[in-house]
Structure formats: structure tokens, C-alpha cells
Amino acid sequence: MDLAIAALLFGAGIAGGVVNAIAGGATLITFPAMIAAGLPPVIANASNALAVTPGHLFAALADRKRLPARDGPLALTIAAAVLGGTLGAILLLVTPERLFVLLVPALIALATFIFAFGRRIQTMLMRTPTGRNAGARAALMLPVTIYGGYFGAGLGVMLLAVLSITGREDVRATNALKNLLASATSLATIAIFILQGVIRWPETLVMLAGAVGGGVLGGRLIAILPAGIVRMIVIALGVAMTLIYAWRYWF
């Protein structure tokens, strides 16, 4: 790995950490950077999953006092997240490289759509009359976390939507639970990737260092950078990456 690639990955990690701290959507920056660094798409996806995981984990630890009681329903929900992350990681590893390459533009487009319209979707779903149902929550959690283990971008928004329609936690508690479940999904996913040896460690560690620094920096920039502008930049990048990879892999 030469200096230019290291600078690209470190810079993408910083940018991803900043946008995650302010508005979310880091994968729309970090995953394309992994591919630009020359990693094959599946390995780039697996390595990116590890590089962005600390953001969820640190957020979960910071909000741990807001988490619900440690009871059976919580354990069932976490188990569903772990199972989903594991199945998603396995699904990625058995996907032929040629097929995953064809899916990349669609996955980035889906993630961009979720990021762009996630709040509206969540608000709409919250109007659905539901009660707290641990079984329903776990059932809905499974396909969402399978997607999270397979690709991951937009997972936080999807988790918030599921939690909003299957529980009665307040906003802070819901967000804390979202971070916990995203962490559980990510840790299960990267455990599979590490065991299967599909992580490119030099690139991952460089981006990880940038992401940690970016997260700290983003926490200080929240009061300066408007979240709406950051969101618009991330959405524009997502649209651009969709078009670039569609041209590259489909035409």
C-alpha cells in the first residue's frame, strides 16, 4: 500500500467519522474509497464493515444508561440481530464476486434512498398502531440485520424504523437500542469475516484510525456544521457513486 492509497483511506475514514457523528451515512463514503484503493468488492465490503464498526459501538456505550431493562425481550432482539448479521455475512461470502459486482450499484442506490428518505419512512411507520411485541420485533429485525451483515449502509435507519413500530421506548432510548443492535450485528458480521480471512488489515487499520479521529472531530463540529447540509453532501455522493459504478459495472 503506497502513501497515496493510505492518504485516501485515512481521509475517507476521517470524512466518514465526521458525517457519522453529525448525520450518518459513512459507508457511502468509506466503501467506495476501499474499492478505489484497489480492493475487490467483496473484500472491500468486509473490510469496510470492520472499519466503521467502532462508530456504532462507541455510540452504544455512550448511551448505555438509556437502554431498556435486561430482560427476555431484549435478549431475543439482540439474538435476532446477531443471527441476522451472521447470516448476512455468510450470504456475502457465498455470493460469487461477479454477481456482487453487479449488485454494487443497486446496493449503493438502495442505501442512498434509505438515507435520503429514512426519516420520512420512519415517521410514517410510527403512525402505525402497534403494541410492544417481542416476537414481532425479532421477526422484523432478522431481515433487516441480514441486510446489515451483507452490506450495512443504511442499517441504522432501518433499525430505527423497526424499533419505532414495535415498541414504546422514547426517542433517546430507541436511539440507544438502535446503536446496541447495530453493534451486535456488526460484531457478528466482522467475526465471520475475520474467521474467513477476508479482511485486508493494512487498509482497514488505516481507515479505522481515520474513522476514530473523524468521530472525535465530528463530535466537536456538530455545533458548527448544519446536519442538513452534511446530509445533502452525503446524498449527492451516494447518487454520484451509484452512477459511477452503474457505468463501470453495467455498461
N, C-alpha and C positions, 0 to 999 in steps of 0.2 A: 504494500500500500504506500503510494508516494505522498508527498506533502500536500499536493493539490486535492487529492481524494480525502485525505484526513481533514483538511480545512473545510471541504464541502460537507462532510458528515458532522463535524463538530458544529459548524454553522447551522446546519439543519436541525441538529439537536437543540441548540440554543433557541432557534426560532420556534421549534415545536414545544419546548418547555414554556416559553413565554405565552404562546397562544393557548396552550392547555390551561395555564394559570388564569388567563383572562376570559377566554371564550370557549375553549375546547377545540378539537379538530386537528390535533398534532399529526396524526397518521397521514393526513392529506399532504403534509409537507415531508415527513420523515420517510415514508415508504418510497415515493419517487426518488428521493435522494439515495436510498440504498440501491435502487436499480441503476441510477445514473453513475454510481460508484462501480458498476460492473458486476454486481451480484445477480445470479439467476433469480427469476421472480419468486419461486418458492422459498429459496434460502433468504432472499431479501425480506420476504414477508415474515418468516420465522425470526430472523434477526431483529427486525423492526419491533416485533411483539415484545421481545425482551428489553429493547432499548427504551420503550415508552411505559413499561410496567411500573417503575417507581413512582410515576405521577399519580396513578390510582392508589398505590399503596400508602404513600405519604399523606394523601388526602384522607384516606380511610382512618389512619392513625390519628390525624389531627381532629377528626370528628367522632372519635370512638365514644365519647360521652353521650352522643345523640342517638346511638344505636338502640334498637328495641331490646326487650328482655331476651336473655339467652334461654330460649325455650324450644319446644319441639318444632313449631312453625319456622323459626329462624334457622334451625339446623336443617330442616327439609329444604328450605330455599337455598341455603349455601350448598347443600349436597347436589341440588339440581344445577347450580352454576358450575360446580366442579365437574360434574358429569358432562355437561354441555361443552365446557372448554376442552375437556379430554377428547370427546367425540369430534369436535371441530378440528382439533389439531391432527387427529388420526385421519380425518377426511382430507385435510390438506396434503398430508404425506402420501396418501394413496392416489391423489389426483395426478395424472400424467402432466409433466411440465408443459407439453404442448397445449393441453387443454387449459391449464391455469393461465398461461399466457393469453389465451383468447378471452378468459374471464376477467382479466385485469381491468380493461376499460369499463366494463359493466360494474365491477365491484367499486371502482373509484366513483363512477357516476351515482351508484346507489348511496354510497357514503356521503357524497356531496349533497344529494337530495335530502337524506336524513338530517344532516347538519343544518341545511338551509331551512327546512320546514318542520324540524323536530318539535319546536315549541308549540307550533300551531296544532300539530298532531296530538301532542301530549294534552294540550288544553281541551281539545275536542273529546279525547278519550276520557278525561277526568269528569266530563259531564255524564258519562255512562253510569247509571245507578248500579253499584255493586257493593258487596259487603266483604269483610275480611275472610278470605278463603285460602288456607294454606295449600290445599291441593290444586286449586286453580292457578295460584301464583307459581307453584313449582312447574305445573304443566306448561304455562306460558313462558316461563323462564328458560326451559330447556331449548326450544328452537332459537331463541334469542342468543343464548350463550354458545350454541353450536356455531352460529354465525360469528360470534365473537372469537371463538377459537380458530375459525377458518380464516377470517380476515381482520375483524376487530374495529375498523373505523366506523364511528357512529354508535358503538356499543353503549356508551353512557346514556345517550338519548333514548335508545330502545329500552334500556333497563328502567329508566325513569317512567316511561310510558306504562310498562308492565306493573311497576310498583304503584303507580297512581291509580290504576283501575282495579287493583286487587287488595288495597289496604286503606287504612285511615290515618297513617302517620302524618305529622305536619311536614312542612316543606323541608326544614333542616334535617329532620330525621330521615325523610325519604332520600335526600341527597347523600346523607351519611351511609345509608344502607346501599345505595347505588354504588358508592365508592368501594364498600366492602365486597359486594358481589362482583364488581369489575375486577377487583384484586384477586378474588378466588378463581374467577375464570382465567385471568391472565397467568396466575401462578401454575394452575393445572396445565395450561397450554404450553408454557415455556418448559415445564418439567418434561413433557413429552418431546419437545424439540431438542432439549439438551440430551436426553437419553438416546435419541436417534441421531445425534451428531450433526444436526442441520443448522447450527448456529455458527456464523462466521465471527469469531470472537474479536479479532482486531477491529473490524469495522463497527461491531456492536458496542464495544467498550468506548470507542472514540465518541460515537453518537450518544451513548449513555452519559458520558461526562458532560457533554454539551447540554443534554436534556435536564440534568440535575441543576446545572448552573442557570439554565433558562427558566426553570421553575422558580428558583430563588429570585431571579431578576424580574420575572413576571409578577410575582407577589408584590414587588415594590412599584411596578409600573401600573398596577390596577387603577390607582387614583389618577394616573396621567393619560393613559391610552383608553379611549372610549371603547367599550366592548363591542358596540355596534360596528365601528369601523374595522376592528380586528376581524369580526365575523365576516364582513363583506370581503376583506382581503383573502381570508381562507376559502370562502365560497368561490371567488374568482380563480384562485389557484386550483381548486378542485375541478372546475369547469375546464380550465386550460389543460390540466393533466389528463382529463378524460379525452379531450380532443386529440392531444398529442399521442396518447397510447392507442386510441382507436385508429389513428392514421398509421401508426407504427405496426400494430399487430393485426389489423383487419384489412388493410389495403396494400 
